[in-house]
Amino acid sequence: MAYNESSENYLETILILSGKLPVVRSVDVATELGFKKSSVSIAMKNLREKQMITVSDAGYIYLTEAGRATAEMIYERHQFFSSWLMSLGVDEKTATEDACKMEHVISKESFEAIKNNIQFANTGK
């Protein structure tokens, strides 16, 4: 598990970029997030130390198994909360911003309960 919201955001961004780009580099992460490359380099060093990513000699960033699990968990929460809030009539920009906050603070137990309740309400199962 990542240790903080910042780490989780970086992992989620690497996951998303890895689906769009042939390889992910620090500069790609910096561009996507609008951060300075120096800030991203520090974050990548921290993620490497936590064994959430590996970085090749060529500078290509890869999620480890633990990093991918965290990234996928955060991404699932983000998608879920964004969609749910928009279905309630919240505009997309606000829903996306709020989902980004919610995805980091909710416990696994509470997230699963909300997800199951909404799925039950939508399907009656």
N, CA, C and O atoms as a printed pandas DataFrame, in Angstrom:
     atom_number atom_name residue_name chain_id  residue_number  x_coord  y_coord  z_coord
0              1         N          MET        A               1    0.844   -1.181    0.000
1              2        CA          MET        A               1    0.000    0.000    0.000
2              3         C          MET        A               1    0.886    1.240    0.000
3              4         O          MET        A               1    1.884    1.296    0.718
4              5         N          ALA        A               2    0.526    2.210   -0.789
5              6        CA          ALA        A               2    1.246    3.479   -0.773
6              7         C          ALA        A               2    1.007    4.153    0.575
7              8         O          ALA        A               2    0.051    3.828    1.279
8              9         N          TYR        A               3    1.860    5.071    0.922
9             10        CA          TYR        A               3    1.791    5.645    2.253
10            11         C          TYR        A               3    1.052    6.956    2.332
11            12         O          TYR        A               3    0.711    7.393    3.431
12            13         N          ASN        A               4    0.787    7.605    1.210
13            14        CA          ASN        A               4    0.094    8.883    1.285
14            15         C          ASN        A               4   -0.598    9.199   -0.034
15            16         O          ASN        A               4   -0.410    8.527   -1.048
16            17         N          GLU        A               5   -1.398   10.242    0.027
17            18        CA          GLU        A               5   -2.189   10.639   -1.137
18            19         C          GLU        A               5   -1.309   10.966   -2.335
19            20         O          GLU        A               5   -1.636   10.604   -3.465
20            21         N          SER        A               6   -0.201   11.645   -2.095
21            22        CA          SER        A               6    0.706   12.018   -3.181
22            23         C          SER        A               6    1.241   10.774   -3.892
23            24         O          SER        A               6    1.235   10.699   -5.121
24            25         N          SER        A               7    1.699    9.806   -3.109
25            26        CA          SER        A               7    2.198    8.563   -3.703
26            27         C          SER        A               7    1.121    7.867   -4.511
27            28         O          SER        A               7    1.378    7.369   -5.607
28            29         N          GLU        A               8   -0.093    7.835   -3.961
29            30        CA          GLU        A               8   -1.198    7.187   -4.661
30            31         C          GLU        A               8   -1.513    7.904   -5.968
31            32         O          GLU        A               8   -1.801    7.257   -6.974
32            33         N          ASN        A               9   -1.461    9.230   -5.962
33            34        CA          ASN        A               9   -1.712    9.984   -7.196
34            35         C          ASN        A               9   -0.647    9.681   -8.253
35            36         O          ASN        A               9   -0.970    9.523   -9.431
36            37         N          TYR        A              10    0.602    9.601   -7.844
37            38        CA          TYR        A              10    1.665    9.263   -8.791
38            39         C          TYR        A              10    1.445    7.868   -9.367
39            40         O          TYR        A              10    1.558    7.669  -10.577
40            41         N          LEU        A              11    1.133    6.912   -8.512
41            42        CA          LEU        A              11    0.912    5.539   -8.989
42            43         C          LEU        A              11   -0.264    5.481   -9.959
43            44         O          LEU        A              11   -0.190    4.818  -10.993
44            45         N          GLU        A              12   -1.340    6.173   -9.623
45            46        CA          GLU        A              12   -2.518    6.206  -10.503
46            47         C          GLU        A              12   -2.152    6.829  -11.851
47            48         O          GLU        A              12   -2.579    6.342  -12.898
48            49         N          THR        A              13   -1.375    7.887  -11.827
49            50        CA          THR        A              13   -0.958    8.552  -13.072
50            51         C          THR        A              13   -0.085    7.636  -13.915
51            52         O          THR        A              13   -0.246    7.580  -15.134
52            53         N          ILE        A              14    0.837    6.918  -13.282
53            54        CA          ILE        A              14    1.685    5.969  -14.016
54            55         C          ILE        A              14    0.818    4.896  -14.661
55            56         O          ILE        A              14    1.037    4.530  -15.816
56            57         N          LEU        A              15   -0.165    4.393  -13.922
57            58        CA          LEU        A              15   -1.080    3.377  -14.467
58            59         C          LEU        A              15   -1.816    3.911  -15.691
59            60         O          LEU        A              15   -1.868    3.248  -16.727
60            61         N          ILE        A              16   -2.379    5.099  -15.572
61            62        CA          ILE        A              16   -3.134    5.693  -16.688
62            63         C          ILE        A              16   -2.230    5.928  -17.887
63            64         O          ILE        A              16   -2.598    5.608  -19.017
64            65         N          LEU        A              17   -1.044    6.486  -17.646
65            66        CA          LEU        A              17   -0.114    6.754  -18.753
66            67         C          LEU        A              17    0.369    5.465  -19.404
67            68         O          LEU        A              17    0.592    5.432  -20.615
68            69         N          SER        A              18    0.535    4.398  -18.616
69            70        CA          SER        A              18    1.007    3.137  -19.187
70            71         C          SER        A              18   -0.014    2.538  -20.151
71            72         O          SER        A              18    0.329    1.720  -21.004
72            73         N          GLY        A              19   -1.272    2.955  -20.007
73            74        CA          GLY        A              19   -2.299    2.524  -20.952
74            75         C          GLY        A              19   -2.333    3.363  -22.218
75            76         O          GLY        A              19   -2.908    2.949  -23.225
76            77         N          LYS        A              20   -1.715    4.548  -22.174
77            78        CA          LYS        A              20   -1.728    5.466  -23.318
78            79         C          LYS        A              20   -0.418    5.494  -24.084
79            80         O          LYS        A              20   -0.408    5.721  -25.293
80            81         N          LEU        A              21    0.689    5.265  -23.386
81            82        CA          LEU        A              21    2.016    5.429  -23.969
82            83         C          LEU        A              21    2.757    4.098  -24.037
83            84         O          LEU        A              21    2.503    3.203  -23.231
84            85         N          PRO        A              22    3.675    3.964  -25.000
85            86        CA          PRO        A              22    4.458    2.720  -25.075
86            87         C          PRO        A              22    5.349    2.552  -23.838
87            88         O          PRO        A              22    5.521    1.437  -23.345
88            89         N          VAL        A              23    5.911    3.648  -23.343
89            90        CA          VAL        A              23    6.717    3.635  -22.121
90            91         C          VAL        A              23    6.394    4.903  -21.333
91            92         O          VAL        A              23    5.990    5.915  -21.906
92            93         N          VAL        A              24    6.574    4.839  -20.023
93            94        CA          VAL        A              24    6.314    5.993  -19.163
94            95         C          VAL        A              24    7.643    6.459  -18.579
95            96         O          VAL        A              24    8.420    5.663  -18.053
96            97         N          ARG        A              25    7.888    7.756  -18.682
97            98        CA          ARG        A              25    9.093    8.362  -18.120
98            99         C          ARG        A              25    8.686    9.451  -17.138
99           100         O          ARG        A              25    7.534    9.885  -17.126
100          101         N          SER        A              26    9.629    9.889  -16.320
101          102        CA          SER        A              26    9.356   10.958  -15.344
102          103         C          SER        A              26    8.802   12.198  -16.021
103          104         O          SER        A              26    7.900   12.850  -15.496
104          105         N          VAL        A              27    9.345   12.524  -17.195
105          106        CA          VAL        A              27    8.877   13.718  -17.904
106          107         C          VAL        A              27    7.408   13.587  -18.295
107          108         O          VAL        A              27    6.681   14.580  -18.307
108          109         N          ASP        A              28    6.969   12.381  -18.612
109          110        CA          ASP        A              28    5.558   12.150  -18.956
110          111         C          ASP        A              28    4.666   12.381  -17.735
111          112         O          ASP        A              28    3.598   12.985  -17.836
112          113         N          VAL        A              29    5.121   11.891  -16.586
113          114        CA          VAL        A              29    4.370   12.068  -15.344
114          115         C          VAL        A              29    4.308   13.553  -14.991
115          116         O          VAL        A              29    3.255   14.064  -14.610
116          117         N          ALA        A              30    5.446   14.242  -15.122
117          118        CA          ALA        A              30    5.502   15.671  -14.822
118          119         C          ALA        A              30    4.542   16.452  -15.714
119          120         O          ALA        A              30    3.825   17.333  -15.240
120          121         N          THR        A              31    4.531   16.127  -17.004
121          122        CA          THR        A              31    3.649   16.808  -17.956
122          123         C          THR        A              31    2.187   16.550  -17.617
123          124         O          THR        A              31    1.374   17.474  -17.612
124          125         N          GLU        A              32    1.856   15.304  -17.335
125          126        CA          GLU        A              32    0.471   14.928  -17.027
126          127         C          GLU        A              32   -0.052   15.643  -15.781
127          128         O          GLU        A              32   -1.199   16.088  -15.747
128          129         N          LEU        A              33    0.796   15.750  -14.761
129          130        CA          LEU        A              33    0.371   16.335  -13.493
130          131         C          LEU        A              33    0.628   17.836  -13.398
131          132         O          LEU        A              33    0.140   18.501  -12.484
132          133         N          GLY        A              34    1.399   18.361  -14.348
133          134        CA          GLY        A              34    1.728   19.787  -14.303
134          135         C          GLY        A              34    2.738   20.112  -13.217
135          136         O          GLY        A              34    2.736   21.217  -12.674
136          137         N          PHE        A              35    3.605   19.153  -12.896
137          138        CA          PHE        A              35    4.627   19.344  -11.870
138          139         C          PHE        A              35    5.985   19.533  -12.516
139          140         O          PHE        A              35    6.181   19.205  -13.686
140          141         N          LYS        A              36    6.918   20.063  -11.747
141          142        CA          LYS        A              36    8.304   20.179  -12.212
142          143         C          LYS        A              36    8.920   18.792  -12.252
143          144         O          LYS        A              36    8.611   17.937  -11.421
144          145         N          LYS        A              37    9.800   18.577  -13.234
145          146        CA          LYS        A              37   10.457   17.277  -13.353
146          147         C          LYS        A              37   11.249   16.945  -12.092
147          148         O          LYS        A              37   11.325   15.780  -11.702
148          149         N          SER        A              38   11.842   17.956  -11.445
149          150        CA          SER        A              38   12.619   17.713  -10.223
150          151         C          SER        A              38   11.734   17.159   -9.106
151          152         O          SER        A              38   12.161   16.282   -8.355
152          153         N          SER        A              39   10.510   17.664   -8.994
153          154        CA          SER        A              39    9.575   17.162   -7.978
154          155         C          SER        A              39    9.203   15.718   -8.270
155          156         O          SER        A              39    9.124   14.889   -7.363
156          157         N          VAL        A              40    8.974   15.425   -9.544
157          158        CA          VAL        A              40    8.606   14.062   -9.934
158          159         C          VAL        A              40    9.776   13.106   -9.688
159          160         O          VAL        A              40    9.572   11.972   -9.256
160          161         N          SER        A              41   10.983   13.557   -9.960
161          162        CA          SER        A              41   12.161   12.708   -9.741
162          163         C          SER        A              41   12.285   12.302   -8.277
163          164         O          SER        A              41   12.613   11.155   -7.974
164          165         N          ILE        A              42   12.023   13.238   -7.372
165          166        CA          ILE        A              42   12.066   12.937   -5.936
166          167         C          ILE        A              42   10.985   11.917   -5.588
167          168         O          ILE        A              42   11.228   10.965   -4.847
168          169         N          ALA        A              43    9.794   12.129   -6.133
169          170        CA          ALA        A              43    8.685   11.201   -5.866
170          171         C          ALA        A              43    8.991    9.806   -6.412
171          172         O          ALA        A              43    8.678    8.807   -5.765
172          173         N          MET        A              44    9.600    9.732   -7.597
173          174        CA          MET        A              44    9.933    8.426   -8.179
174          175         C          MET        A              44   10.972    7.706   -7.322
175          176         O          MET        A              44   10.909    6.488   -7.154
176          177         N          LYS        A              45   11.924    8.459   -6.784
177          178        CA          LYS        A              45   12.930    7.876   -5.884
178          179         C          LYS        A              45   12.231    7.278   -4.666
179          180         O          LYS        A              45   12.542    6.159   -4.257
180          181         N          ASN        A              46   11.293    8.016   -4.089
181          182        CA          ASN        A              46   10.550    7.518   -2.922
182          183         C          ASN        A              46    9.738    6.268   -3.261
183          184         O          ASN        A              46    9.693    5.320   -2.478
184          185         N          LEU        A              47    9.100    6.272   -4.428
185          186        CA          LEU        A              47    8.311    5.098   -4.838
186          187         C          LEU        A              47    9.205    3.892   -5.099
187          188         O          LEU        A              47    8.821    2.757   -4.817
188          189         N          ARG        A              48   10.404    4.139   -5.640
189          190        CA          ARG        A              48   11.366    3.030   -5.834
190          191         C          ARG        A              48   11.772    2.451   -4.485
191          192         O          ARG        A              48   11.838    1.233   -4.313
192          193         N          GLU        A              49   12.046    3.343   -3.524
193          194        CA          GLU        A              49   12.450    2.884   -2.190
194          195         C          GLU        A              49   11.339    2.091   -1.510
195          196         O          GLU        A              49   11.619    1.174   -0.737
196          197         N          LYS        A              50   10.098    2.428   -1.785
197          198        CA          LYS        A              50    8.945    1.706   -1.224
198          199         C          LYS        A              50    8.616    0.454   -2.044
199          200         O          LYS        A              50    7.680   -0.280   -1.729
200          201         N          GLN        A              51    9.404    0.227   -3.100
201          202        CA          GLN        A              51    9.224   -0.917   -4.005
202          203         C          GLN        A              51    7.856   -0.917   -4.679
203          204         O          GLN        A              51    7.242   -1.965   -4.876
204          205         N          MET        A              52    7.392    0.285   -5.027
205          206        CA          MET        A              52    6.133    0.432   -5.744
206          207         C          MET        A              52    6.362    0.532   -7.251
207          208         O          MET        A              52    5.465    0.240   -8.042
208          209         N          ILE        A              53    7.572    0.949   -7.645
209          210        CA          ILE        A              53    7.933    1.045   -9.055
210          211         C          ILE        A              53    9.361    0.560   -9.237
211          212         O          ILE        A              53   10.138    0.467   -8.287
212          213         N          THR        A              54    9.682    0.251  -10.492
213          214        CA          THR        A              54   11.075    0.057  -10.888
214          215         C          THR        A              54   11.331    1.031  -12.029
215          216         O          THR        A              54   10.412    1.410  -12.755
216          217         N          VAL        A              55   12.579    1.427  -12.177
217          218        CA          VAL        A              55   12.953    2.337  -13.255
218          219         C          VAL        A              55   14.119    1.706  -13.992
219          220         O          VAL        A              55   15.137    1.371  -13.386
220          221         N          SER        A              56   13.969    1.542  -15.302
221          222        CA          SER        A              56   15.021    0.924  -16.107
222          223         C          SER        A              56   16.183    1.899  -16.292
223          224         O          SER        A              56   16.064    3.084  -15.983
224          225         N          ASP        A              57   17.298    1.392  -16.794
225          226        CA          ASP        A              57   18.463    2.239  -17.082
226          227         C          ASP        A              57   18.108    3.342  -18.066
227          228         O          ASP        A              57   18.703    4.419  -18.036
228          229         N          ALA        A              58   17.142    3.079  -18.935
229          230        CA          ALA        A              58   16.723    4.071  -19.933
230          231         C          ALA        A              58   15.724    5.086  -19.345
231          232         O          ALA        A              58   15.305    6.014  -20.037
232          233         N          GLY        A              59   15.345    4.907  -18.068
233          234        CA          GLY        A              59   14.432    5.845  -17.421
234          235         C          GLY        A              59   12.965    5.499  -17.568
235          236         O          GLY        A              59   12.097    6.332  -17.308
236          237         N          TYR        A              60   12.682    4.265  -17.988
237          238        CA          TYR        A              60   11.292    3.846  -18.141
238          239         C          TYR        A              60   10.762    3.372  -16.793
239          240         O          TYR        A              60   11.416    2.603  -16.088
240          241         N          ILE        A              61    9.570    3.841  -16.450
241          242        CA          ILE        A              61    8.972    3.544  -15.146
242          243         C          ILE        A              61    7.972    2.401  -15.298
243          244         O          ILE        A              61    7.121    2.411  -16.187
244          245         N          TYR        A              62    8.097    1.427  -14.418
245          246        CA          TYR        A              62    7.187    0.279  -14.402
246          247         C          TYR        A              62    6.645    0.099  -12.993
247          248         O          TYR        A              62    7.387    0.218  -12.018
248          249         N          LEU        A              63    5.361   -0.186  -12.885
249          250        CA          LEU        A              63    4.754   -0.486  -11.589
250          251         C          LEU        A              63    5.153   -1.889  -11.158
251          252         O          LEU        A              63    5.152   -2.815  -11.969
252          253         N          THR        A              64    5.492   -2.049   -9.884
253          254        CA          THR        A              64    5.699   -3.392   -9.344
254          255         C          THR        A              64    4.315   -3.991   -9.094
255          256         O          THR        A              64    3.298   -3.331   -9.306
256          257         N          GLU        A              65    4.287   -5.217   -8.653
257          258        CA          GLU        A              65    2.992   -5.847   -8.346
258          259         C          GLU        A              65    2.247   -5.044   -7.269
259          260         O          GLU        A              65    1.045   -4.805   -7.379
260          261         N          ALA        A              66    2.979   -4.635   -6.233
261          262        CA          ALA        A              66    2.359   -3.849   -5.151
262          263         C          ALA        A              66    1.931   -2.474   -5.666
263          264         O          ALA        A              66    0.863   -1.980   -5.305
264          265         N          GLY        A              67    2.750   -1.867   -6.495
265          266        CA          GLY        A              67    2.425   -0.553   -7.054
266          267         C          GLY        A              67    1.201   -0.619   -7.950
267          268         O          GLY        A              67    0.344    0.264   -7.907
268          269         N          ARG        A              68    1.121   -1.664   -8.760
269          270        CA          ARG        A              68   -0.029   -1.833   -9.660
270          271         C          ARG        A              68   -1.299   -2.072   -8.845
271          272         O          ARG        A              68   -2.354   -1.535   -9.183
272          273         N          ALA        A              69   -1.217   -2.858   -7.795
273          274        CA          ALA        A              69   -2.398   -3.137   -6.964
274          275         C          ALA        A              69   -2.925   -1.837   -6.342
275          276         O          ALA        A              69   -4.131   -1.593   -6.333
276          277         N          THR        A              70   -2.026   -1.016   -5.830
277          278        CA          THR        A              70   -2.441    0.262   -5.240
278          279         C          THR        A              70   -3.024    1.182   -6.303
279          280         O          THR        A              70   -4.070    1.795   -6.094
280          281         N          ALA        A              71   -2.343    1.276   -7.447
281          282        CA          ALA        A              71   -2.803    2.149   -8.528
282          283         C          ALA        A              71   -4.186    1.733   -9.016
283          284         O          ALA        A              71   -5.052    2.581   -9.231
284          285         N          GLU        A              72   -4.392    0.437   -9.190
285          286        CA          GLU        A              72   -5.695   -0.046   -9.669
286          287         C          GLU        A              72   -6.795    0.201   -8.645
287          288         O          GLU        A              72   -7.929    0.505   -9.014
288          289         N          MET        A              73   -6.465    0.070   -7.352
289          290        CA          MET        A              73   -7.448    0.338   -6.306
290          291         C          MET        A              73   -7.869    1.815   -6.345
291          292         O          MET        A              73   -9.059    2.129   -6.298
292          293         N          ILE        A              74   -6.892    2.706   -6.432
293          294        CA          ILE        A              74   -7.185    4.141   -6.455
294          295         C          ILE        A              74   -7.954    4.508   -7.723
295          296         O          ILE        A              74   -8.906    5.287   -7.675
296          297         N          TYR        A              75   -7.538    3.947   -8.852
297          298        CA          TYR        A              75   -8.204    4.241  -10.120
298          299         C          TYR        A              75   -9.653    3.756  -10.104
299          300         O          TYR        A              75  -10.545    4.450  -10.593
300          301         N          GLU        A              76   -9.891    2.566   -9.543
301          302        CA          GLU        A              76  -11.260    2.052   -9.444
302          303         C          GLU        A              76  -12.124    2.994   -8.608
303          304         O          GLU        A              76  -13.254    3.306   -8.982
304          305         N          ARG        A              77  -11.586    3.441   -7.479
305          306        CA          ARG        A              77  -12.335    4.359   -6.617
306          307         C          ARG        A              77  -12.626    5.668   -7.346
307          308         O          ARG        A              77  -13.734    6.200   -7.270
308          309         N          HIS        A              78  -11.621    6.180   -8.053
309          310        CA          HIS        A              78  -11.784    7.435   -8.783
310          311         C          HIS        A              78  -12.897    7.313   -9.823
311          312         O          HIS        A              78  -13.778    8.169   -9.901
312          313         N          GLN        A              79  -12.851    6.251  -10.614
313          314        CA          GLN        A              79  -13.863    6.032  -11.653
314          315         C          GLN        A              79  -15.247    5.882  -11.030
315          316         O          GLN        A              79  -16.225    6.458  -11.506
316          317         N          PHE        A              80  -15.307    5.097   -9.956
317          318        CA          PHE        A              80  -16.579    4.836   -9.293
318          319         C          PHE        A              80  -17.191    6.119   -8.742
319          320         O          PHE        A              80  -18.350    6.430   -9.017
320          321         N          PHE        A              81  -16.402    6.866   -7.958
321          322        CA          PHE        A              81  -16.938    8.082   -7.340
322          323         C          PHE        A              81  -17.283    9.142   -8.379
323          324         O          PHE        A              81  -18.296    9.828   -8.242
324          325         N          SER        A              82  -16.468    9.288   -9.406
325          326        CA          SER        A              82  -16.767   10.256  -10.477
326          327         C          SER        A              82  -18.104    9.929  -11.124
327          328         O          SER        A              82  -18.966   10.799  -11.255
328          329         N          SER        A              83  -18.277    8.675  -11.529
329          330        CA          SER        A              83  -19.516    8.241  -12.188
330          331         C          SER        A              83  -20.718    8.404  -11.272
331          332         O          SER        A              83  -21.769    8.892  -11.688
332          333         N          TRP        A              84  -20.554    7.992  -10.023
333          334        CA          TRP        A              84  -21.654    8.056   -9.066
334          335         C          TRP        A              84  -22.090    9.499   -8.848
335          336         O          TRP        A              84  -23.281    9.804   -8.891
336          337         N          LEU        A              85  -21.126   10.388   -8.615
337          338        CA          LEU        A              85  -21.468   11.794   -8.386
338          339         C          LEU        A              85  -22.141   12.414   -9.613
339          340         O          LEU        A              85  -23.097   13.177   -9.472
340          341         N          MET        A              86  -21.651   12.094  -10.819
341          342        CA          MET        A              86  -22.275   12.625  -12.031
342          343         C          MET        A              86  -23.691   12.081  -12.181
343          344         O          MET        A              86  -24.577   12.793  -12.653
344          345         N          SER        A              87  -23.919   10.818  -11.784
345          346        CA          SER        A              87  -25.266   10.249  -11.880
346          347         C          SER        A              87  -26.227   10.938  -10.913
347          348         O          SER        A              87  -27.443   10.890  -11.094
348          349         N          LEU        A              88  -25.673   11.573   -9.890
349          350        CA          LEU        A              88  -26.481   12.319   -8.923
350          351         C          LEU        A              88  -26.706   13.762   -9.364
351          352         O          LEU        A              88  -27.373   14.535   -8.676
352          353         N          GLY        A              89  -26.134   14.121  -10.535
353          354        CA          GLY        A              89  -26.344   15.458  -11.070
354          355         C          GLY        A              89  -25.203   16.432  -10.836
355          356         O          GLY        A              89  -25.319   17.612  -11.166
356          357         N          VAL        A              90  -24.096   15.952  -10.269
357          358        CA          VAL        A              90  -22.929   16.816  -10.051
358          359         C          VAL        A              90  -22.228   16.992  -11.398
359          360         O          VAL        A              90  -22.079   16.032  -12.154
360          361         N          ASP        A              91  -21.793   18.234  -11.697
361          362        CA          ASP        A              91  -21.119   18.450  -12.982
362          363         C          ASP        A              91  -19.787   17.691  -13.000
363          364         O          ASP        A              91  -19.201   17.414  -11.953
364          365         N          GLU        A              92  -19.325   17.364  -14.208
365          366        CA          GLU        A              92  -18.158   16.498  -14.373
366          367         C          GLU        A              92  -16.906   17.035  -13.677
367          368         O          GLU        A              92  -16.186   16.276  -13.028
368          369         N          LYS        A              93  -16.645   18.322  -13.804
369          370        CA          LYS        A              93  -15.441   18.915  -13.198
370          371         C          LYS        A              93  -15.469   18.751  -11.679
371          372         O          LYS        A              93  -14.483   18.317  -11.082
372          373         N          THR        A              94  -16.576   19.093  -11.064
373          374        CA          THR        A              94  -16.707   18.978   -9.610
374          375         C          THR        A              94  -16.662   17.519   -9.186
375          376         O          THR        A              94  -16.007   17.179   -8.201
376          377         N          ALA        A              95  -17.349   16.659   -9.916
377          378        CA          ALA        A              95  -17.370   15.231   -9.585
378          379         C          ALA        A              95  -15.969   14.638   -9.628
379          380         O          ALA        A              95  -15.586   13.862   -8.752
380          381         N          THR        A              96  -15.212   15.006  -10.645
381          382        CA          THR        A              96  -13.851   14.492  -10.787
382          383         C          THR        A              96  -12.960   14.998   -9.661
383          384         O          THR        A              96  -12.179   14.235   -9.094
384          385         N          GLU        A              97  -13.076   16.282   -9.336
385          386        CA          GLU        A              97  -12.277   16.855   -8.247
386          387         C          GLU        A              97  -12.634   16.225   -6.905
387          388         O          GLU        A              97  -11.748   15.892   -6.118
388          389         N          ASP        A              98  -13.923   16.061   -6.645
389          390        CA          ASP        A              98  -14.352   15.460   -5.382
390          391         C          ASP        A              98  -13.947   13.991   -5.304
391          392         O          ASP        A              98  -13.531   13.516   -4.248
392          393         N          ALA        A              99  -14.068   13.278   -6.410
393          394        CA          ALA        A              99  -13.679   11.866   -6.445
394          395         C          ALA        A              99  -12.203   11.725   -6.105
395          396         O          ALA        A              99  -11.802   10.785   -5.418
396          397         N          CYS        A             100  -11.398   12.664   -6.591
397          398        CA          CYS        A             100   -9.957   12.631   -6.342
398          399         C          CYS        A             100   -9.663   12.778   -4.851
399          400         O          CYS        A             100   -8.684   12.218   -4.357
400          401         N          LYS        A             101  -10.485   13.513   -4.145
401          402        CA          LYS        A             101  -10.307   13.663   -2.695
402          403         C          LYS        A             101  -10.825   12.417   -1.967
403          404         O          LYS        A             101  -10.173   11.898   -1.060
404          405         N          MET        A             102  -11.991   11.956   -2.374
405          406        CA          MET        A             102  -12.640   10.841   -1.691
406          407         C          MET        A             102  -11.847    9.543   -1.820
407          408         O          MET        A             102  -11.797    8.745   -0.884
408          409         N          GLU        A             103  -11.240    9.337   -2.963
409          410        CA          GLU        A             103  -10.574    8.061   -3.238
410          411         C          GLU        A             103   -9.445    7.758   -2.266
411          412         O          GLU        A             103   -9.087    6.596   -2.076
412          413         N          HIS        A             104   -8.885    8.783   -1.655
413          414        CA          HIS        A             104   -7.730    8.589   -0.775
414          415         C          HIS        A             104   -8.085    8.430    0.695
415          416         O          HIS        A             104   -7.312    7.852    1.458
416          417         N          VAL        A             105   -9.234    8.931    1.099
417          418        CA          VAL        A             105   -9.533    8.966    2.535
418          419         C          VAL        A             105  -10.493    7.872    3.000
419          420         O          VAL        A             105  -10.576    7.595    4.197
420          421         N          ILE        A             106  -11.202    7.263    2.092
421          422        CA          ILE        A             106  -12.190    6.268    2.487
422          423         C          ILE        A             106  -11.520    4.919    2.755
423          424         O          ILE        A             106  -10.583    4.532    2.057
424          425         N          SER        A             107  -12.005    4.219    3.759
425          426        CA          SER        A             107  -11.462    2.894    4.070
426          427         C          SER        A             107  -11.943    1.894    3.027
427          428         O          SER        A             107  -12.934    2.114    2.331
428          429         N          LYS        A             108  -11.214    0.799    2.941
429          430        CA          LYS        A             108  -11.606   -0.274    2.015
430          431         C          LYS        A             108  -13.002   -0.787    2.381
431          432         O          LYS        A             108  -13.831   -1.030    1.504
432          433         N          GLU        A             109  -13.250   -0.948    3.667
433          434        CA          GLU        A             109  -14.543   -1.452    4.142
434          435         C          GLU        A             109  -15.695   -0.535    3.724
435          436         O          GLU        A             109  -16.715   -0.998    3.214
436          437         N          SER        A             110  -15.519    0.769    3.945
437          438        CA          SER        A             110  -16.576    1.718    3.586
438          439         C          SER        A             110  -16.774    1.794    2.079
439          440         O          SER        A             110  -17.908    1.863    1.604
440          441         N          PHE        A             111  -15.679    1.781    1.323
441          442        CA          PHE        A             111  -15.796    1.829   -0.131
442          443         C          PHE        A             111  -16.581    0.620   -0.637
443          444         O          PHE        A             111  -17.493    0.768   -1.449
444          445         N          GLU        A             112  -16.234   -0.560   -0.165
445          446        CA          GLU        A             112  -16.925   -1.777   -0.609
446          447         C          GLU        A             112  -18.404   -1.729   -0.240
447          448         O          GLU        A             112  -19.254   -2.155   -1.022
448          449         N          ALA        A             113  -18.715   -1.211    0.953
449          450        CA          ALA        A             113  -20.120   -1.122    1.382
450          451         C          ALA        A             113  -20.903   -0.171    0.485
451          452         O          ALA        A             113  -22.026   -0.482    0.085
452          453         N          ILE        A             114  -20.324    0.982    0.164
453          454        CA          ILE        A             114  -21.000    1.946   -0.716
454          455         C          ILE        A             114  -21.177    1.340   -2.104
455          456         O          ILE        A             114  -22.258    1.404   -2.689
456          457         N          LYS        A             115  -20.104    0.753   -2.621
457          458        CA          LYS        A             115  -20.155    0.162   -3.968
458          459         C          LYS        A             115  -21.226   -0.931   -4.033
459          460         O          LYS        A             115  -22.019   -0.976   -4.973
460          461         N          ASN        A             116  -21.239   -1.802   -3.035
461          462        CA          ASN        A             116  -22.230   -2.885   -3.022
462          463         C          ASN        A             116  -23.645   -2.347   -2.891
463          464         O          ASN        A             116  -24.557   -2.858   -3.541
464          465         N          ASN        A             117  -23.847   -1.337   -2.074
465          466        CA          ASN        A             117  -25.162   -0.746   -1.888
466          467         C          ASN        A             117  -25.663   -0.115   -3.178
467          468         O          ASN        A             117  -26.825   -0.291   -3.546
468          469         N          ILE        A             118  -24.801    0.613   -3.861
469          470        CA          ILE        A             118  -25.201    1.281   -5.106
470          471         C          ILE        A             118  -25.468    0.244   -6.200
471          472         O          ILE        A             118  -26.429    0.367   -6.960
472          473         N          GLN        A             119  -24.611   -0.774   -6.271
473          474        CA          GLN        A             119  -24.843   -1.826   -7.267
474          475         C          GLN        A             119  -26.159   -2.543   -6.982
475          476         O          GLN        A             119  -26.899   -2.865   -7.911
476          477         N          PHE        A             120  -26.457   -2.796   -5.709
477          478        CA          PHE        A             120  -27.709   -3.443   -5.323
478          479         C          PHE        A             120  -28.895   -2.554   -5.697
479          480         O          PHE        A             120  -29.891   -3.031   -6.240
480          481         N          ALA        A             121  -28.780   -1.274   -5.406
481          482        CA          ALA        A             121  -29.863   -0.323   -5.720
482          483         C          ALA        A             121  -30.115   -0.237   -7.222
483          484         O          ALA        A             121  -31.257   -0.097   -7.662
484          485         N          ASN        A             122  -29.046   -0.322   -8.001
485          486        CA          ASN        A             122  -29.167   -0.204   -9.462
486          487         C          ASN        A             122  -29.658   -1.478  -10.120
487          488         O          ASN        A             122  -30.295   -1.428  -11.172
488          489         N          THR        A             123  -29.366   -2.631   -9.506
489          490        CA          THR        A             123  -29.749   -3.883  -10.150
490          491         C          THR        A             123  -30.854   -4.617   -9.397
491          492         O          THR        A             123  -31.512   -5.500   -9.949
492          493         N          GLY        A             124  -31.051   -4.245   -8.130
493          494        CA          GLY        A             124  -32.046   -4.945   -7.326
494          495         C          GLY        A             124  -31.566   -6.303   -6.880
495          496         O          GLY        A             124  -32.351   -7.131   -6.418
496          497         N          LYS        A             125  -30.240   -6.538   -7.025
497          498        CA          LYS        A             125  -29.673   -7.842   -6.627
498          499         C          LYS        A             125  -28.713   -7.661   -5.477
499          500         O          LYS        A             125  -28.132   -8.635   -4.998
